[in-house]
Amino acid sequence: MCRRGDVGPSKMCGICGWVDFSGDLQESRDVLAAMTATMACRGPDDEGMWISPHGAVGHRRLAIIDIEGGRQPMTAEEDGATTAVLTYSGEVYNYRELREELAARGHAFRTRSDTEVVLRAYLEWGSDLGSRLNGMYAFGIWDTVSEELLLVRDRMGIKPLYYYPTPCGVLFGSEPKAILANPAAEAVVDAEGLRELMGFVKTPECAVYRGMYEVRPGGVVRVGRDGIARDRYWRLEAREHPDDLDTTVRTVRELLDDIVRRQLISDVPLCSLLSGGLDSSSVTALAAHALREEGNGGALRSFSVDFAGYTEHFSPDDMRDTPDAPFVHDLAAYLAPLGVEHHDIVLDSADLMSPAVRAAVLRARDLPIGIGDLDTSLYLLFQAIRRQSTVALSGESADEVFGGYRWFHDPESVGADTFPWLAGAAAPRFTALEEVLRDDVRAELDLPAYRARCYRQALDEVPRIPGETGLEARMREISHLHLTRFVQVLLDRKDRMSMAGGLEVRVPFCDHRLVEYVFNAPWAMKTFDGREKSLLRAAARDVLPAAILDRRKSPYPAIQDPGYEKALREEAAGLVDRGHVPGGVIDLAKVRALLNRPQDPSVTDDVRPALEGFLQFAMWAGRDGVRVAV
């Protein structure tokens, strides 16, 4: 169910474009059409293109509100001539305030969409408009008067945006595939790209493909005849936290109430993602209460992923103490009086090993950067949800904001001279593929040195408070590393897997007001009850049952069926027997050695992640046009 308004956010979409100052792009409409077509999965409802001699933009639309009025690309005119063209993907949650302010400044609106609010905001404030937006967005604006392209990305990097400089301009798109559909771009991954691909450090701006970049979260890229300029309108800042514990908990709750209410607006079916953990349960409960308080008589649907036999045969591992399903069902029963309708999406090994599904996951990702069955099951979950809902609220990013991962609370990981997620029990899942590289390739890449260099660069960016020392200073570093690096991996994964099926996922915990506030709360306050995510637990205590409040952090589930690894082994053995893997960097003898190890029932051993990475890399490197240059 959803909360409707007279004006609202318009859509999640796929955008792309092309600037070339050397010729006439009107002669290349077919190329722009090919770029736009790659974004069809992100925008199945509509398509549009706008083209001029030096600037061209394409758009694919997933309509959420103002189905008729929000068509794109959207243009602004003055005296009958086009002055600016916008291709936009996103949701601006403070659209109403901005619309009123812009109307007071003399702007007239033709539609109900927030697309037009963004366009009018550019006309009023120019490249400073990003600092006025609250939401998740990525957009390109071609100014026909100055002949300048402006690319803008939201503060936390929820929505992706890539660009590829050319000798005479730039290509851009929501995903690399849009850029790579243009003959001016090449799908080449060199040694530096492989380091980033396998390092699991998520360097800002690095897009892995040679010559391609990401717009940095909170960043602006300007492209004109004099070249490309990069700037940032937002970054985390260190400030003294002025509030006591009670005030902090109250402020967190007030922020969450406002954030969730803003993100409930939709003219299409809306649901929540529910894992039975503190994060997703808090969002689901707050959404259900908000809808009830507003008198909306409809139900809020919730969805969870499960595996056949998972609960009955669950075995605890280094990351998970309990299965999700009992907690999911406890919360669903607890919220049933508020109209919550829960649905389990149950998968099995055959679902996860489907060649068509795995190919779709890789196509959505553009690179072999998936986390094994976790990506595949998430894709299938979103496909199932899309049959009933178009918008979903997620608990993603609460761990980064509030300090939820186990390595936040592991002294060895906290004290390690590297990214904490690469120092603990989870590290093998993130770094497994390098174990099957050829020795000479591994020596050339020198991934330990690359990680060390990226870690130092990341630490150099951490804002400091004078006099802050010891554990408080270190945990500020840990928090910043997660909010600028690790969270990008998960946000990108969630965006790609959801948009591959035309599902919009909103992430309330990424609201920049909440991120800024909690980032500056002392670590002692974030752990005041001796547990992880103390502030969130206290802020949501009145809307959750004790079982959820007492549950220890458990990450997204991984299938434990031995049949899944057996199928991985059989497929990998077939590739090894053929004696060749595209890309030229894999040592088949090392893969064979992995296959000779006895199967371990644990999902955290180093064989299964390595086989998953190997198979995905082989599939990607064998695609037409892909070249590994090492």
C-alpha positions as CSV (number, residue, x, y, z in Angstrom):
1,M,0.0,0.0,0.0
2,C,1.1,3.6,-0.3
3,R,0.6,7.1,0.8
4,R,-0.6,9.4,-2.0
5,G,0.0,13.1,-2.4
6,D,-0.9,15.8,-4.8
7,V,2.7,16.0,-5.9
8,G,5.4,13.4,-5.5
9,P,8.6,11.7,-6.6
10,S,8.4,10.5,-10.1
11,K,10.5,7.4,-10.9
12,M,13.6,5.3,-10.8
13,C,15.1,5.2,-14.2
14,G,18.0,4.6,-16.5
15,I,19.8,7.6,-17.9
16,C,22.5,8.0,-20.5
17,G,24.0,10.7,-22.8
18,W,26.8,11.9,-25.0
19,V,28.6,15.2,-25.5
20,D,30.8,15.7,-28.5
21,F,32.1,19.1,-29.6
22,S,33.8,17.9,-32.7
23,G,30.9,16.9,-35.0
24,D,27.1,16.7,-35.2
25,L,25.5,14.1,-32.9
26,Q,22.2,14.4,-34.8
27,E,23.8,12.0,-37.3
28,S,24.3,9.4,-34.6
29,R,20.8,8.9,-33.3
30,D,21.1,5.2,-33.8
31,V,24.0,5.1,-31.4
32,L,22.1,7.1,-28.8
33,A,19.2,4.7,-29.2
34,A,21.5,1.7,-28.6
35,M,22.8,3.3,-25.4
36,T,19.3,4.1,-24.2
37,A,18.1,0.6,-25.0
38,T,20.6,-0.9,-22.5
39,M,18.7,0.8,-19.7
40,A,15.4,-0.8,-20.6
41,C,15.6,-3.0,-17.4
42,R,15.8,0.1,-15.3
43,G,12.9,1.8,-17.0
44,P,10.4,-0.6,-18.6
45,D,7.6,1.9,-18.8
46,D,8.7,4.6,-21.3
47,E,11.6,5.8,-23.4
48,G,12.7,9.2,-24.6
49,M,15.7,10.8,-26.4
50,W,16.7,14.4,-27.1
51,I,19.5,15.2,-29.5
52,S,21.3,18.3,-30.7
53,P,24.6,18.9,-32.6
54,H,26.8,18.6,-29.5
55,G,24.6,17.2,-26.7
56,A,22.4,14.1,-26.6
57,V,20.5,12.4,-23.8
58,G,18.5,9.3,-23.4
59,H,16.1,8.1,-20.8
60,R,14.3,4.9,-19.8
61,R,11.5,5.4,-17.2
62,L,10.0,3.4,-14.3
63,A,7.0,5.4,-13.5
64,I,6.1,5.9,-9.8
65,I,4.1,9.1,-9.7
66,D,2.7,11.5,-12.3
67,I,2.7,8.8,-15.0
68,E,1.8,11.2,-17.8
69,G,3.6,14.4,-16.6
70,G,7.0,13.0,-15.7
71,R,8.1,12.0,-19.2
72,Q,11.8,12.6,-20.0
73,P,14.1,13.9,-21.2
74,M,12.5,17.1,-19.8
75,T,13.2,20.5,-21.3
76,A,13.0,24.0,-20.2
77,E,12.2,26.8,-22.7
78,E,12.6,30.5,-22.9
79,D,11.2,32.6,-25.7
80,G,10.4,29.4,-27.6
81,A,14.0,28.0,-27.4
82,T,15.2,25.1,-25.3
83,T,17.6,26.3,-22.6
84,A,18.2,23.1,-20.6
85,V,17.5,19.4,-20.9
86,L,17.3,17.0,-18.0
87,T,17.6,13.2,-17.8
88,Y,17.0,12.2,-14.3
89,S,16.8,9.0,-12.1
90,G,15.8,9.4,-8.6
91,E,13.5,10.5,-5.8
92,V,13.7,13.9,-4.1
93,Y,11.9,13.6,-0.8
94,N,11.8,17.3,0.0
95,Y,10.2,18.1,-3.4
96,R,7.2,19.9,-1.8
97,E,9.3,22.4,0.1
98,L,11.5,23.0,-3.0
99,R,8.4,23.4,-5.3
100,E,6.9,26.0,-2.9
101,E,10.2,27.9,-2.7
102,L,10.7,27.9,-6.5
103,A,7.1,28.9,-7.1
104,A,7.6,31.9,-4.7
105,R,10.6,32.8,-6.9
106,G,8.5,33.0,-10.0
107,H,8.8,29.4,-11.4
108,A,5.7,28.0,-13.1
109,F,5.2,24.2,-13.1
110,R,3.5,22.2,-15.8
111,T,3.6,18.7,-14.1
112,R,3.3,17.0,-10.7
113,S,6.7,15.3,-11.0
114,D,9.8,16.0,-9.0
115,T,11.7,15.8,-12.3
116,E,10.5,19.3,-13.0
117,V,11.4,20.5,-9.5
118,V,15.0,19.3,-10.2
119,L,15.0,21.1,-13.6
120,R,13.7,24.3,-12.1
121,A,16.2,24.1,-9.2
122,Y,19.0,24.0,-11.8
123,L,17.6,27.1,-13.5
124,E,17.4,28.9,-10.2
125,W,20.6,27.7,-8.4
126,G,22.8,26.3,-11.2
127,S,25.4,23.7,-10.2
128,D,24.6,24.3,-6.5
129,L,21.3,22.6,-6.7
130,G,22.6,19.3,-5.2
131,S,23.0,20.8,-1.8
132,R,19.3,21.6,-1.7
133,L,18.1,18.1,-2.5
134,N,17.2,15.4,0.0
135,G,16.9,12.0,-1.7
136,M,18.6,9.5,-4.0
137,Y,19.3,10.7,-7.5
138,A,21.7,10.7,-10.4
139,F,21.1,13.1,-13.3
140,G,22.6,14.8,-16.2
141,I,21.6,18.4,-17.4
142,W,22.7,19.7,-20.8
143,D,22.7,23.5,-20.8
144,T,22.1,24.5,-24.4
145,V,23.1,28.1,-23.8
146,S,26.5,27.5,-22.2
147,E,26.9,24.1,-24.0
148,E,27.9,22.5,-20.7
149,L,26.9,19.1,-19.2
150,L,26.4,18.8,-15.5
151,L,26.4,15.4,-13.8
152,V,25.2,15.2,-10.2
153,R,25.0,12.2,-7.8
154,D,23.3,11.9,-4.4
155,R,25.3,12.3,-1.2
156,M,25.6,8.6,-0.3
157,G,25.8,7.2,-3.8
158,I,22.6,5.3,-3.7
159,K,22.0,5.8,-7.4
160,P,24.9,5.0,-9.8
161,L,26.3,7.3,-12.4
162,Y,29.3,6.7,-14.6
163,Y,31.2,8.7,-17.3
164,Y,33.8,8.1,-19.9
165,P,35.9,11.0,-21.2
166,T,36.5,11.1,-24.9
167,P,38.9,13.3,-26.9
168,C,36.0,15.6,-27.8
169,G,33.6,15.2,-24.9
170,V,32.2,12.5,-22.7
171,L,29.8,9.6,-22.5
172,F,27.7,8.9,-19.4
173,G,25.1,6.5,-18.1
174,S,23.5,4.9,-15.1
175,E,25.5,1.7,-15.7
176,P,28.7,0.9,-17.6
177,K,26.6,-1.0,-20.2
178,A,25.1,2.2,-21.5
179,I,28.5,3.7,-22.1
180,L,30.0,0.5,-23.6
181,A,27.1,0.5,-26.2
182,N,28.9,3.5,-27.8
183,P,31.7,2.5,-30.2
184,A,33.9,5.3,-28.6
185,A,34.2,3.2,-25.4
186,E,36.1,-0.1,-24.9
187,A,35.3,-2.8,-22.3
188,V,39.0,-3.2,-21.3
189,V,40.1,-4.1,-17.8
190,D,43.8,-3.6,-17.2
191,A,46.0,-4.4,-14.2
192,E,44.8,-1.4,-12.2
193,G,41.2,-2.4,-13.0
194,L,41.8,-5.9,-11.8
195,R,43.3,-4.6,-8.6
196,E,40.2,-2.7,-7.9
197,L,38.0,-5.6,-9.0
198,M,39.6,-8.0,-6.7
199,G,40.8,-5.7,-3.9
200,F,37.3,-5.2,-2.3
201,V,38.2,-1.6,-1.3
202,K,35.7,0.3,-3.4
203,T,37.9,3.3,-4.3
204,P,35.7,6.4,-5.0
205,E,35.5,7.3,-8.7
206,C,37.1,4.0,-9.9
207,A,34.9,2.1,-12.3
208,V,37.3,-0.8,-13.1
209,Y,36.9,-0.4,-16.9
210,R,39.9,1.5,-18.3
211,G,39.0,5.1,-19.0
212,M,35.7,5.0,-17.1
213,Y,34.9,6.7,-13.9
214,E,32.1,6.9,-11.3
215,V,30.7,10.3,-10.3
216,R,31.7,10.4,-6.6
217,P,28.9,10.3,-4.1
218,G,28.0,14.0,-3.3
219,G,29.9,14.9,-6.4
220,V,29.4,17.1,-9.4
221,V,31.1,16.7,-12.8
222,R,31.1,19.6,-15.3
223,V,31.9,19.0,-19.0
224,G,32.5,21.9,-21.3
225,R,34.6,22.8,-24.3
226,D,37.5,23.6,-21.9
227,G,37.5,20.0,-20.4
228,I,36.2,18.2,-17.4
229,A,36.0,19.6,-13.9
230,R,35.1,17.6,-10.7
231,D,33.8,19.1,-7.5
232,R,31.9,17.9,-4.4
233,Y,28.9,19.6,-2.8
234,W,28.8,17.2,0.3
235,R,31.1,15.2,2.4
236,L,31.0,13.9,6.0
237,E,32.3,16.5,8.5
238,A,33.5,16.0,12.1
239,R,31.6,18.0,14.7
240,E,31.3,17.9,18.5
241,H,28.1,16.1,19.4
242,P,26.1,18.4,21.6
243,D,23.4,16.1,22.9
244,D,23.1,13.8,25.9
245,L,22.0,10.1,25.5
246,D,18.3,10.7,25.9
247,T,18.3,13.6,23.5
248,T,20.3,11.6,21.0
249,V,17.9,8.6,21.1
250,R,14.9,11.0,20.7
251,T,16.5,12.8,17.8
252,V,17.3,9.5,16.0
253,R,13.7,8.5,16.4
254,E,12.4,11.9,15.2
255,L,14.6,11.7,12.1
256,L,13.5,8.1,11.3
257,D,9.9,9.0,11.7
258,D,10.3,11.9,9.2
259,I,12.4,9.9,6.8
260,V,10.1,6.9,6.6
261,R,7.0,9.1,6.2
262,R,8.7,11.0,3.3
263,Q,9.7,7.8,1.6
264,L,6.2,6.2,1.8
265,I,4.9,8.4,-1.0
266,S,4.1,6.4,-4.1
267,D,1.2,6.0,-6.6
268,V,2.1,2.3,-7.2
269,P,2.2,-0.7,-4.8
270,L,4.8,-0.3,-2.0
271,C,6.3,-2.9,0.3
272,S,9.1,-3.5,2.7
273,L,12.1,-5.9,2.7
274,L,12.1,-7.9,6.0
275,S,14.9,-10.1,7.3
276,G,13.8,-10.3,10.9
277,G,16.8,-8.2,12.0
278,L,16.8,-4.9,13.8
279,D,17.3,-2.7,10.7
280,S,14.6,-4.0,8.3
281,S,12.2,-4.7,11.2
282,S,12.5,-1.1,12.4
283,V,11.7,0.3,8.9
284,T,8.8,-2.1,8.5
285,A,7.3,-1.2,11.9
286,L,7.7,2.5,11.5
287,A,6.1,2.4,8.0
288,A,3.2,0.3,9.3
289,H,2.6,2.8,12.1
290,A,2.9,5.8,9.8
291,L,0.3,4.4,7.4
292,R,-2.1,3.5,10.3
293,E,-1.7,7.0,11.8
294,E,-2.6,8.6,8.5
295,G,-5.7,6.6,8.2
296,N,-4.6,4.5,5.2
297,G,-6.8,1.4,5.4
298,G,-4.6,-0.7,3.1
299,A,-2.0,-3.2,4.0
300,L,1.8,-2.9,3.9
301,R,3.2,-5.9,2.3
302,S,6.5,-7.3,3.5
303,F,8.8,-9.8,1.8
304,S,11.7,-12.0,2.9
305,V,14.0,-14.5,1.2
306,D,14.3,-18.1,2.5
307,F,15.7,-21.4,1.3
308,A,14.0,-24.7,1.2
309,G,14.8,-26.6,4.5
310,Y,17.0,-23.7,5.7
311,T,15.4,-23.3,9.1
312,E,15.0,-27.0,9.8
313,H,18.7,-27.8,9.0
314,F,20.3,-24.5,9.9
315,S,23.9,-24.7,11.1
316,P,25.5,-21.6,12.8
317,D,28.6,-20.2,11.3
318,D,31.1,-17.4,11.9
319,M,28.6,-14.7,10.7
320,R,25.1,-16.2,11.5
321,D,23.8,-17.5,14.8
322,T,20.2,-18.0,13.8
323,P,18.0,-18.4,10.7
324,D,15.9,-15.5,9.7
325,A,12.5,-17.1,9.2
326,P,11.4,-17.4,12.9
327,F,12.1,-13.8,13.6
328,V,10.5,-12.7,10.3
329,H,7.3,-14.5,11.3
330,D,7.4,-13.1,14.8
331,L,7.5,-9.6,13.5
332,A,4.9,-10.2,10.9
333,A,2.5,-11.6,13.6
334,Y,3.4,-8.6,15.9
335,L,2.5,-6.1,13.1
336,A,-0.5,-8.0,11.7
337,P,-3.0,-5.8,13.6
338,L,-1.5,-2.8,11.7
339,G,-2.3,-4.4,8.4
340,V,1.1,-5.9,7.5
341,E,0.8,-8.8,5.1
342,H,3.9,-10.9,4.9
343,H,5.2,-13.1,2.0
344,D,8.1,-15.6,2.1
345,I,10.0,-16.1,-1.2
346,V,11.5,-19.6,-0.9
347,L,14.3,-20.6,-3.2
348,D,16.4,-23.7,-3.7
349,S,19.8,-24.7,-5.2
350,A,18.3,-25.2,-8.6
351,D,17.0,-21.7,-8.6
352,L,20.4,-20.3,-7.7
353,M,22.3,-22.4,-10.3
354,S,20.0,-21.6,-13.2
355,P,22.2,-20.5,-16.1
356,A,19.7,-17.9,-17.2
357,V,19.4,-16.4,-13.8
358,R,23.2,-16.3,-13.2
359,A,23.7,-14.7,-16.7
360,A,21.0,-12.1,-15.8
361,V,22.8,-11.3,-12.5
362,L,26.1,-10.8,-14.3
363,R,24.5,-8.7,-17.0
364,A,23.0,-6.5,-14.3
365,R,26.4,-6.2,-12.5
366,D,28.5,-5.5,-15.7
367,L,31.5,-7.0,-13.8
368,P,32.2,-10.2,-11.9
369,I,31.9,-8.5,-8.6
370,G,29.0,-10.4,-7.1
371,I,29.1,-12.1,-3.8
372,G,28.1,-15.6,-4.9
373,D,24.6,-16.9,-4.1
374,L,23.8,-13.7,-2.1
375,D,23.5,-11.7,-5.3
376,T,21.6,-14.5,-7.1
377,S,19.0,-14.9,-4.3
378,L,18.6,-11.1,-4.0
379,Y,17.9,-10.9,-7.7
380,L,15.3,-13.7,-7.5
381,L,13.7,-12.1,-4.4
382,F,13.3,-8.8,-6.3
383,Q,11.9,-10.5,-9.4
384,A,9.3,-12.1,-7.2
385,I,8.5,-8.9,-5.4
386,R,8.1,-7.0,-8.7
387,R,5.1,-9.1,-9.6
388,Q,3.2,-7.6,-6.6
389,S,5.0,-4.3,-5.8
390,T,7.0,-1.6,-7.6
391,V,8.6,0.2,-4.6
392,A,10.3,-1.4,-1.6
393,L,11.7,0.1,1.6
394,S,15.0,-1.5,2.8
395,G,17.0,-1.6,6.0
396,E,20.2,-1.3,4.0
397,S,23.1,0.8,5.5
398,A,22.0,0.7,9.1
399,D,25.1,-1.3,10.0
400,E,27.3,1.3,8.5
401,V,25.5,4.1,10.1
402,F,25.0,2.7,13.6
403,G,28.0,0.3,13.8
404,G,26.4,-3.1,13.4
405,Y,28.9,-5.5,11.7
406,R,30.6,-7.9,14.0
407,W,34.0,-6.6,13.0
408,F,33.1,-3.2,14.5
409,H,33.2,-5.0,17.9
410,D,36.1,-7.3,17.3
411,P,39.3,-5.8,18.8
412,E,41.5,-7.7,16.3
413,S,39.6,-6.2,13.3
414,V,39.4,-2.8,14.8
415,G,43.1,-2.7,15.5
416,A,44.2,-4.2,12.2
417,D,46.2,-1.9,9.8
418,T,43.7,-2.4,7.0
419,F,40.1,-2.2,6.1
420,P,38.3,-4.0,9.0
421,W,36.1,-6.1,6.7
422,L,39.4,-7.6,5.3
423,A,40.8,-8.5,8.7
424,G,38.1,-10.8,10.2
425,A,36.2,-14.0,9.5
426,A,34.4,-12.5,6.5
427,A,37.6,-11.7,4.6
428,P,37.8,-15.0,2.6
429,R,34.4,-14.4,1.0
430,F,35.6,-11.0,-0.2
431,T,39.1,-12.0,-1.5
432,A,38.6,-15.6,-2.6
433,L,39.2,-15.1,-6.4
434,E,42.8,-14.1,-6.0
435,E,43.6,-17.6,-4.7
436,V,43.2,-19.0,-8.2
437,L,45.2,-16.4,-10.1
438,R,48.3,-17.3,-12.0
439,D,51.4,-16.7,-9.9
440,D,52.8,-14.1,-12.3
441,V,49.5,-12.2,-12.4
442,R,49.2,-12.3,-8.7
443,A,52.7,-10.9,-8.3
444,E,52.1,-8.2,-10.9
445,L,48.8,-7.1,-9.2
446,D,50.4,-7.2,-5.7
447,L,46.9,-6.9,-4.1
448,P,48.3,-6.5,-0.5
449,A,50.2,-3.4,-1.6
450,Y,47.2,-2.1,-3.4
451,R,44.9,-2.5,-0.4
452,A,47.5,-0.9,1.8
453,R,47.7,2.1,-0.5
454,C,43.9,2.5,-0.8
455,Y,43.6,2.1,3.0
456,R,46.1,5.0,3.6
457,Q,44.2,7.2,1.1
458,A,40.9,6.4,2.8
459,L,42.4,7.3,6.2
460,D,43.7,10.6,4.8
461,E,40.1,11.6,4.0
462,V,38.7,11.0,7.6
463,P,37.6,14.3,9.2
464,R,39.0,14.7,12.7
465,I,38.0,16.5,15.9
466,P,41.0,18.2,17.6
467,G,42.0,16.2,20.7
468,E,40.0,13.1,19.9
469,T,42.2,10.1,20.6
470,G,42.1,6.4,21.4
471,L,39.1,4.3,20.7
472,E,36.8,7.2,19.9
473,A,39.3,8.4,17.2
474,R,39.7,4.9,15.8
475,M,36.0,4.2,15.6
476,R,35.5,7.5,13.8
477,E,37.9,6.1,11.2
478,I,36.1,2.8,11.1
479,S,32.7,4.5,10.6
480,H,34.1,6.7,7.9
481,L,35.6,3.8,6.0
482,H,32.3,2.1,6.0
483,L,30.2,5.1,5.1
484,T,32.5,6.0,2.1
485,R,33.7,2.6,1.0
486,F,32.0,-0.5,2.2
487,V,28.5,0.8,1.9
488,Q,29.1,1.6,-1.8
489,V,29.5,-2.1,-2.5
490,L,26.1,-2.9,-0.9
491,L,24.2,0.0,-2.4
492,D,25.5,-0.8,-5.8
493,R,24.5,-4.4,-5.4
494,K,21.0,-3.5,-4.2
495,D,20.5,-1.0,-7.0
496,R,21.6,-3.4,-9.7
497,M,19.7,-6.4,-8.5
498,S,16.5,-4.4,-8.0
499,M,16.6,-2.3,-11.1
500,A,17.3,-5.4,-13.2
501,G,13.7,-6.2,-12.7
502,G,12.2,-2.7,-12.6
503,L,11.9,-2.5,-8.8
504,E,12.7,0.7,-6.9
505,V,14.3,0.2,-3.5
506,R,14.5,3.1,-1.1
507,V,17.0,3.2,1.7
508,P,15.8,5.3,4.7
509,F,19.0,4.9,6.7
510,C,21.0,6.7,3.9
511,D,19.2,10.0,4.6
512,H,22.1,12.4,4.9
513,R,20.6,14.1,8.0
514,L,20.6,10.8,9.9
515,V,24.1,9.8,8.6
516,E,25.6,13.2,9.7
517,Y,24.0,13.1,13.1
518,V,24.9,9.6,14.0
519,F,28.4,9.8,12.5
520,N,29.2,12.4,15.1
521,A,27.7,10.7,18.1
522,P,30.4,9.2,20.3
523,W,31.2,5.5,20.0
524,A,30.5,5.1,23.7
525,M,27.0,6.3,23.0
526,K,26.5,4.1,20.0
527,T,27.3,1.1,22.2
528,F,25.8,2.4,25.5
529,D,23.9,-0.9,26.2
530,G,27.0,-3.0,25.5
531,R,25.7,-4.2,22.1
532,E,25.8,-3.2,18.4
533,K,23.5,-0.5,17.1
534,S,22.5,0.6,20.6
535,L,21.0,3.9,19.4
536,L,18.8,2.3,16.8
537,R,17.6,-0.3,19.2
538,A,16.7,2.3,21.8
539,A,15.0,4.5,19.2
540,A,12.8,1.7,17.8
541,R,12.1,-0.1,21.1
542,D,8.5,0.8,21.4
543,V,7.5,-0.6,18.0
544,L,9.4,-3.9,18.0
545,P,8.9,-7.2,20.0
546,A,11.6,-8.3,22.4
547,A,12.7,-11.2,20.1
548,I,13.8,-8.7,17.5
549,L,15.4,-6.3,19.9
550,D,17.4,-9.0,21.5
551,R,18.6,-10.7,18.3
552,R,22.3,-10.5,17.4
553,K,23.3,-9.1,14.1
554,S,22.9,-11.6,11.3
555,P,23.8,-10.7,7.7
556,Y,21.9,-11.5,4.6
557,P,21.4,-15.3,4.5
558,A,23.5,-17.7,2.4
559,I,22.2,-21.1,1.3
560,Q,23.5,-24.0,3.3
561,D,22.2,-26.8,1.0
562,P,25.3,-29.1,0.2
563,G,23.7,-29.6,-3.2
564,Y,24.6,-26.0,-4.1
565,E,28.3,-26.4,-3.6
566,K,28.1,-29.8,-5.3
567,A,26.6,-28.1,-8.4
568,L,29.3,-25.4,-8.3
569,R,32.0,-28.1,-8.2
570,E,30.5,-29.9,-11.2
571,E,30.3,-26.8,-13.3
572,A,33.9,-25.7,-12.4
573,A,35.2,-29.2,-13.1
574,G,33.7,-29.0,-16.6
575,L,35.5,-25.7,-17.3
576,V,38.8,-27.1,-16.0
577,D,38.4,-30.2,-18.1
578,R,38.0,-28.0,-21.2
579,G,41.4,-26.6,-20.4
580,H,40.8,-22.9,-21.1
581,V,39.2,-20.0,-19.2
582,P,38.8,-16.6,-21.0
583,G,40.8,-13.7,-19.6
584,G,44.1,-15.5,-19.3
585,V,44.7,-14.8,-15.6
586,I,43.3,-18.0,-13.9
587,D,45.5,-20.9,-13.0
588,L,43.5,-24.0,-13.7
589,A,45.8,-26.2,-11.6
590,K,44.8,-24.1,-8.6
591,V,41.1,-24.5,-9.4
592,R,41.7,-28.2,-9.7
593,A,43.4,-28.2,-6.3
594,L,40.3,-26.5,-4.8
595,L,38.1,-29.2,-6.4
596,N,40.2,-31.9,-4.8
597,R,39.5,-30.6,-1.3
598,P,36.7,-32.4,0.5
599,Q,33.4,-30.5,0.6
600,D,33.0,-28.6,3.8
601,P,29.5,-28.0,5.1
602,S,30.4,-24.5,6.2
603,V,29.4,-21.7,3.9
604,T,32.4,-19.6,5.1
605,D,35.1,-22.0,3.9
606,D,37.4,-20.7,1.2
607,V,36.4,-23.3,-1.5
608,R,32.8,-22.2,-2.2
609,P,33.5,-18.4,-2.5
610,A,36.5,-19.1,-4.8
611,L,34.4,-21.4,-7.0
612,E,31.6,-18.8,-7.2
613,G,34.1,-16.1,-8.1
614,F,35.9,-18.3,-10.7
615,L,32.7,-19.2,-12.5
616,Q,31.5,-15.7,-12.6
617,F,34.8,-14.4,-13.8
618,A,34.9,-17.0,-16.6
619,M,31.4,-16.1,-17.7
620,W,32.2,-12.4,-17.8
621,A,35.6,-12.7,-19.5
622,G,34.0,-14.8,-22.2
623,R,31.5,-12.1,-23.2
624,D,31.8,-10.4,-26.6
625,G,33.9,-7.3,-26.5
626,V,35.4,-7.8,-23.0
627,R,39.2,-7.8,-22.9
628,V,41.5,-8.4,-19.9
629,A,44.8,-6.5,-20.6
630,V,47.3,-7.8,-18.1
